[in-house]
Each structure stands twice: as structure tokens, then as C-alpha cells.
Amino acid sequence: MTTTEQWPIGSPFSALSTAEDIMAGLDLSGTTAVVTGGYSGLGLETTRSLAAAGARVVVPARRPDLARAALAGVAGCEVVPMDLADPGSVRAAAARIGDSLDRLDLLMAVAGVMATPEHRVGPGWEGQLAVNHLGHFLLVCELHPLLAAAGGARVVVNSSAGHTLTGIRWHDPHFRTGYDKWLAYGQAKTANSLFAVHLDTLGRADGVRAFALHPGKIITGLQREMTLREQMDRGWVDADGKVIGAGFKTPSQGAATGLWAATSSLLDGRGGLYLEDCDIAAVSAADRPMDDGGVRAYAIDPDAAARLWDLSLTATGARPVPG
């Protein structure tokens, strides 16, 4: 990927497009997919859409009973227990998936947390970086042989416009010198984008292409750690919790960009790109407001992506991805 490739290509879809619009007429029979967070919010919309098009969908879930209840009646869907904050659990889930699939066409990293109180997991990792990035990093590395076996797989990682809050804090990525929940979220979302950049660099020889994306502003379970007052003060909802913020999408519209990334022929031969509103995003200047859209240069920088990859590989002990 080069910066010149990070530019809109005139997709026929837009910010208003829905999951149904993206999937209309598509037949994914014979396709296999893994969707993290695939039983709530955008993940549930994604799972339903892929399954309705004929894909076999595996949903790793921290709360498998809740996932099975949410996915009751969704044909071609199975649940595998997994906690992204627990490397042992991620490895066990990857092993179970490997036992049931001989290839993997799509891996949709939709699960995430936002603006959580400070909490540590594993060997003292900051919780948002662990769940949003390191857990997905480990899962993708463990499943890479299945992705390579597909001969044309795509990995789609949900990032966010929140990446504009900060780049990677190389001096203190785990906030050991003072915690800020929004900077921790922003760093994790930058990590999601950089992950896709270097995964694409390593995986393209095996036909594995990767994309990161901003799904848009959507009220889902992602805001569960925020109080109603916080959401009201930001102008997102009213006192009854009704969405009043400008530019907010429905869950179906929020799932659309990820589904476009997974299925669009316009992205054939491309990868390592950041997407929004069902198109490739432009690079945004450092002084532009978050809501203006686009991706910061530091979130698609190949050198930073390689550095984060090495850091993540050391932290998780994941199997190296050949490149």
C-alpha cells in the first residue's frame, strides 16, 4: 500500500448504504467466515448478512450461551467460546476452528471495547489494547494457515475515527504512567489500522489481503461502559437514550462498510487500506476534526505497522506469519 492508493475509488455505495444494499444478489455459498463479536451490534448484523448469503459463519464468543441465543435461527452459524483478553482462550478457539475448517475465506474482526475504566489483563496489558488489538492479532496469526489455504482470503478489522486521538504511544503503550480511557481507545484503534497494513504486506503472497475501517457513528453495546450522562453531554442521545446526534448510522448502515470490504470486487488486488462509508478513505490532515473523516498518515505508516507487528509478536508469542 502507498499513500497514493489511499484515495476514494468511486464506490457505488455511500454512508447511507445498508447491509442489505451491499449483499443484494451476492451468493456466498461455500464461503467460510469467522466474525468476532458476531452476536451483538454490528457483528450480529454482519453474521446475519453473511449467513443469509449462504456463508458458513463461526462466531467466537466470550459469552457463548448469550451468543447462541442471539443467533438462534441463523442458519449455517456456529459458536466457539473465546475471550479476546485471554491468550490461552484465543489459542484454544483457533485450534477448535482449525479442527472444523480446512480453509477460511473471511475473518471479520468486529468485537471491541471503548472508553473502559482502567483494567489490566494477562501480563499487565492495558485492557483496550489487549481486547481490540492483541487478541485479534493472536487470532489472525493462529488462523493464518487457514486464510492462506483459501487462496484469496480477506481480513477486515474494525478500527474507528477514534484513531485520530493518538498514534501508538511507543514510550508507554500500556499506560503505566497514567491512564486516559479515550487515549487508550484511540491508540487501540490506531493499532487496528496498522495491523491491517502489515498483515497485508506479509499475507499478499498467499492471497491474504487486509483492510481496516471506520464503520461510522452508531449507538450499540460498544458504549456500555459510558454513562447516559456522558453520552448526553457529547450530544449523542437524549435523556431517554434516543439517538439525536448528527450523522449517526443504523446498525445495518454501520455493518455496510465491513461487508463491502469483505465482498467488493472493486477491492480485488488491493489491500492494507483504511475504508469508510463503503469506499477507500482519503488521508486526513492532523488538524482536521475527527468527524470530517479520513485516516491519519500515522495510522497507515508501513514502518510504524512493522514496528507494532514486532511488538505484538513478542507480547503474544504468536506464530510468525510468513512474508
C-alpha positions as CSV (number, residue, x, y, z in Angstrom):
1,M,0.0,0.0,0.0
2,T,1.2,3.5,-0.8
3,T,-0.4,6.8,0.3
4,T,-1.5,7.4,-3.3
5,E,-3.6,4.2,-3.1
6,Q,-5.4,5.7,0.0
7,W,-7.9,7.6,-2.0
8,P,-11.6,7.1,-2.8
9,I,-12.3,5.0,-5.9
10,G,-15.9,6.0,-6.6
11,S,-17.8,3.1,-5.0
12,P,-21.5,2.9,-5.9
13,F,-22.3,2.8,-2.2
14,S,-22.2,5.5,0.4
15,A,-22.6,6.4,4.1
16,L,-26.4,5.7,3.7
17,S,-25.9,2.2,2.3
18,T,-27.2,-0.7,4.4
19,A,-26.0,-4.2,4.8
20,E,-28.9,-5.3,2.6
21,D,-27.7,-2.9,-0.1
22,I,-24.2,-4.4,-0.1
23,M,-25.3,-8.0,0.0
24,A,-28.1,-7.8,-2.6
25,G,-27.6,-10.5,-5.2
26,L,-24.5,-12.0,-3.7
27,D,-24.1,-15.7,-3.3
28,L,-21.5,-16.8,-0.7
29,S,-22.4,-20.5,-0.8
30,G,-19.2,-22.4,0.0
31,T,-17.6,-19.4,1.7
32,T,-16.3,-19.8,5.3
33,A,-16.1,-16.8,7.7
34,V,-15.2,-16.0,11.3
35,V,-16.8,-13.0,12.8
36,T,-15.6,-11.8,16.3
37,G,-18.3,-10.0,18.2
38,G,-20.7,-11.7,15.8
39,Y,-23.6,-11.9,18.2
40,S,-24.3,-8.3,19.0
41,G,-24.4,-4.8,17.4
42,L,-22.5,-4.6,14.1
43,G,-21.2,-8.1,14.5
44,L,-24.7,-9.5,14.6
45,E,-25.7,-7.6,11.5
46,T,-22.5,-8.9,9.8
47,T,-23.2,-12.5,10.8
48,R,-26.8,-12.4,9.7
49,S,-25.9,-10.9,6.4
50,L,-23.1,-13.4,5.6
51,A,-25.2,-16.3,6.6
52,A,-28.2,-15.1,4.6
53,A,-26.0,-15.1,1.6
54,G,-25.0,-18.7,2.1
55,A,-21.7,-18.4,4.1
56,R,-20.8,-20.7,6.9
57,V,-20.1,-18.4,9.8
58,V,-18.1,-19.2,13.0
59,V,-18.7,-16.8,15.9
60,P,-16.1,-16.8,18.7
61,A,-17.8,-15.5,21.8
62,R,-16.9,-14.6,25.3
63,R,-20.4,-15.4,26.4
64,P,-21.3,-18.5,24.2
65,D,-24.7,-19.1,25.8
66,L,-25.8,-15.5,25.0
67,A,-24.3,-15.8,21.5
68,R,-26.3,-19.0,20.8
69,A,-29.5,-17.3,22.0
70,A,-28.8,-14.2,19.8
71,L,-28.0,-16.4,16.8
72,A,-30.9,-18.8,17.2
73,G,-32.5,-19.3,13.8
74,V,-29.4,-18.1,11.8
75,A,-28.7,-21.0,9.5
76,G,-25.1,-22.1,8.9
77,C,-23.8,-20.4,12.1
78,E,-21.8,-22.0,15.0
79,V,-20.4,-20.6,18.2
80,V,-16.9,-21.2,19.7
81,P,-16.0,-20.0,23.2
82,M,-13.3,-17.3,23.2
83,D,-12.2,-14.4,25.3
84,L,-10.0,-11.9,23.4
85,A,-8.4,-10.8,26.6
86,D,-7.1,-14.3,27.4
87,P,-4.3,-15.6,25.0
88,G,-4.9,-19.2,26.1
89,S,-8.6,-18.9,25.2
90,V,-7.7,-17.4,21.8
91,R,-5.4,-20.2,21.0
92,A,-8.0,-22.8,22.1
93,A,-10.6,-21.2,19.9
94,A,-8.2,-21.1,17.0
95,A,-7.5,-24.8,17.5
96,R,-11.2,-25.6,17.5
97,I,-11.8,-23.6,14.4
98,G,-8.8,-25.3,12.7
99,D,-10.4,-28.7,13.6
100,S,-13.7,-27.8,11.8
101,L,-12.5,-25.9,8.8
102,D,-9.9,-26.6,6.1
103,R,-9.8,-23.0,4.9
104,L,-11.0,-19.6,5.9
105,D,-12.2,-17.1,3.3
106,L,-13.2,-14.2,5.6
107,L,-12.1,-13.1,9.0
108,M,-14.1,-10.1,10.3
109,A,-12.6,-8.6,13.5
110,V,-15.7,-6.7,14.7
111,A,-15.5,-7.2,18.5
112,G,-14.2,-4.4,20.6
113,V,-14.5,-2.2,23.7
114,M,-14.5,1.5,24.1
115,A,-13.5,4.0,26.8
116,T,-13.4,1.4,29.6
117,P,-12.2,2.1,33.1
118,E,-8.6,1.1,33.6
119,H,-8.2,-2.6,33.8
120,R,-5.2,-4.9,33.3
121,V,-5.3,-8.3,31.6
122,G,-2.7,-11.1,31.1
123,P,0.8,-9.9,32.0
124,G,-0.4,-6.4,32.8
125,W,-1.6,-5.4,29.3
126,E,-3.8,-2.3,29.1
127,G,-7.3,-3.7,28.6
128,Q,-8.4,-1.8,25.5
129,L,-5.2,-2.6,23.6
130,A,-5.4,-6.2,24.7
131,V,-9.0,-6.8,23.5
132,N,-9.2,-4.6,20.5
133,H,-5.7,-5.3,19.1
134,L,-3.6,-8.0,20.7
135,G,-6.4,-10.6,20.9
136,H,-7.3,-10.2,17.3
137,F,-3.6,-10.2,16.3
138,L,-3.1,-13.5,18.0
139,L,-6.3,-15.0,16.5
140,V,-5.3,-14.0,13.0
141,C,-1.7,-15.3,13.3
142,E,-3.0,-18.6,14.6
143,L,-5.6,-18.9,11.8
144,H,-3.3,-17.6,9.0
145,P,-2.7,-21.1,7.6
146,L,-6.4,-21.4,7.0
147,L,-6.5,-18.0,5.4
148,A,-3.6,-18.9,3.1
149,A,-5.3,-22.1,2.2
150,A,-8.3,-20.2,0.8
151,G,-6.2,-18.6,-1.9
152,G,-7.9,-15.3,-1.8
153,A,-8.9,-14.6,1.8
154,R,-9.7,-11.2,3.3
155,V,-9.2,-10.0,6.8
156,V,-11.4,-7.0,7.8
157,V,-10.6,-5.1,11.0
158,N,-12.9,-2.6,12.6
159,S,-10.9,0.5,13.5
160,S,-12.6,3.9,14.2
161,A,-12.3,7.6,13.6
162,G,-11.2,7.4,17.2
163,H,-7.7,6.6,15.9
164,T,-7.3,10.4,15.3
165,L,-7.0,10.8,19.1
166,T,-3.4,9.4,19.2
167,G,-0.8,7.3,17.4
168,I,0.9,4.4,19.2
169,R,2.4,5.5,22.5
170,W,5.7,3.8,21.9
171,H,7.1,5.1,25.2
172,D,4.2,3.7,27.3
173,P,1.7,1.6,25.2
174,H,0.1,0.1,28.4
175,F,-0.4,3.5,30.2
176,R,1.7,2.6,33.2
177,T,2.4,6.2,33.9
178,G,-1.2,7.4,34.0
179,Y,-4.4,6.2,32.3
180,D,-6.7,8.1,30.0
181,K,-9.6,6.0,28.7
182,W,-10.0,7.9,25.5
183,L,-6.4,8.0,24.6
184,A,-6.3,4.2,25.3
185,Y,-9.2,3.7,22.9
186,G,-7.6,5.9,20.3
187,Q,-4.3,4.0,20.5
188,A,-6.1,0.7,20.2
189,K,-7.9,1.9,17.1
190,T,-4.7,3.1,15.5
191,A,-3.3,-0.3,16.3
192,N,-6.2,-1.9,14.4
193,S,-5.4,0.1,11.3
194,L,-1.6,-0.5,11.5
195,F,-2.3,-4.2,12.0
196,A,-4.1,-4.4,8.7
197,V,-1.3,-2.6,6.9
198,H,1.4,-5.0,7.9
199,L,-0.8,-8.1,7.7
200,D,-1.5,-7.2,4.1
201,T,2.3,-6.8,3.4
202,L,3.0,-10.3,4.8
203,G,-0.1,-12.1,3.6
204,R,-0.5,-10.9,0.0
205,A,1.9,-13.6,-1.3
206,D,-0.6,-16.2,-0.1
207,G,-3.6,-14.2,-1.4
208,V,-4.5,-12.8,2.1
209,R,-5.5,-9.2,1.9
210,A,-6.4,-7.0,4.8
211,F,-8.4,-3.8,5.4
212,A,-9.2,-1.6,8.3
213,L,-12.3,0.6,8.5
214,H,-14.3,3.2,10.3
215,P,-17.9,1.8,10.5
216,G,-19.4,5.2,11.3
217,K,-21.0,6.6,14.4
218,I,-23.5,4.0,15.8
219,I,-25.0,3.5,19.2
220,T,-24.6,-0.2,20.0
221,G,-23.3,-2.1,23.0
222,L,-19.9,-0.6,22.4
223,Q,-20.9,2.3,24.6
224,R,-21.8,0.1,27.6
225,E,-19.0,1.5,29.7
226,M,-20.2,5.1,29.3
227,T,-22.9,6.6,31.5
228,L,-26.1,8.0,30.0
229,R,-24.9,11.4,31.2
230,E,-21.6,11.1,29.3
231,Q,-23.5,10.2,26.1
232,M,-25.9,13.1,26.6
233,D,-23.0,15.6,27.2
234,R,-21.5,14.5,23.9
235,G,-24.8,15.2,22.1
236,W,-25.2,11.5,21.1
237,V,-28.5,10.7,22.9
238,D,-31.3,12.4,24.8
239,A,-32.4,11.7,28.4
240,D,-34.3,8.7,27.2
241,G,-31.4,7.2,25.4
242,K,-32.8,8.1,22.0
243,V,-30.1,8.9,19.3
244,I,-30.1,12.6,18.5
245,G,-26.6,13.1,17.3
246,A,-26.0,14.2,13.7
247,G,-24.5,11.7,11.3
248,F,-25.3,8.6,13.3
249,K,-25.9,5.4,11.4
250,T,-28.2,2.5,12.0
251,P,-26.5,-0.8,12.9
252,S,-27.3,-2.0,9.3
253,Q,-25.6,1.0,7.9
254,G,-22.7,0.6,10.3
255,A,-22.1,-3.0,9.1
256,A,-22.2,-2.0,5.5
257,T,-18.5,-0.9,5.1
258,G,-17.2,-4.1,6.6
259,L,-19.4,-6.2,4.3
260,W,-18.2,-4.1,1.4
261,A,-14.6,-4.7,2.4
262,A,-15.3,-8.4,2.6
263,T,-17.1,-8.8,-0.7
264,S,-16.5,-6.0,-3.2
265,S,-14.7,-6.8,-6.5
266,L,-13.5,-3.2,-6.5
267,L,-11.0,-4.2,-3.9
268,D,-9.6,-7.1,-5.8
269,G,-5.8,-6.7,-5.9
270,R,-5.9,-4.1,-3.2
271,G,-5.1,-4.2,0.5
272,G,-3.6,-2.5,3.5
273,L,-6.1,0.3,3.1
274,Y,-8.4,2.2,5.5
275,L,-12.1,2.4,4.5
276,E,-15.1,4.4,5.4
277,D,-18.6,4.9,4.1
278,C,-18.2,2.0,1.7
279,D,-15.2,3.4,-0.1
280,I,-11.5,4.0,0.5
281,A,-10.9,6.9,2.8
282,A,-8.6,9.8,2.0
283,V,-5.7,10.8,4.1
284,S,-6.7,13.5,6.6
285,A,-4.5,16.4,7.9
286,A,-3.5,16.3,11.5
287,D,-5.6,19.5,12.3
288,R,-8.8,18.2,10.8
289,P,-11.7,17.4,13.2
290,M,-12.4,13.7,13.8
291,D,-15.9,13.9,12.2
292,D,-14.5,15.2,8.9
293,G,-13.5,11.6,8.1
294,G,-10.3,10.2,6.6
295,V,-7.3,8.5,8.1
296,R,-4.3,10.0,9.7
297,A,-1.0,9.2,8.0
298,Y,0.4,7.7,11.2
299,A,-2.3,5.0,11.1
300,I,-1.3,3.7,7.7
301,D,2.5,4.2,8.0
302,P,4.3,1.0,6.9
303,D,7.3,1.5,9.3
304,A,5.0,2.0,12.3
305,A,3.0,-1.0,11.2
306,A,6.1,-3.2,11.1
307,R,7.2,-1.9,14.5
308,L,3.8,-2.6,16.0
309,W,3.8,-6.1,14.4
310,D,7.1,-7.0,16.1
311,L,5.9,-5.6,19.4
312,S,2.7,-7.6,19.2
313,L,4.5,-10.8,18.1
314,T,6.8,-10.5,21.2
315,A,3.9,-9.7,23.5
316,T,1.6,-12.6,22.4
317,G,4.1,-15.2,21.4
318,A,2.0,-15.8,18.3
319,R,3.2,-17.9,15.4
320,P,5.0,-15.8,12.9
321,V,3.2,-15.1,9.6
322,P,5.4,-15.9,6.7
323,G,6.1,-13.0,4.4
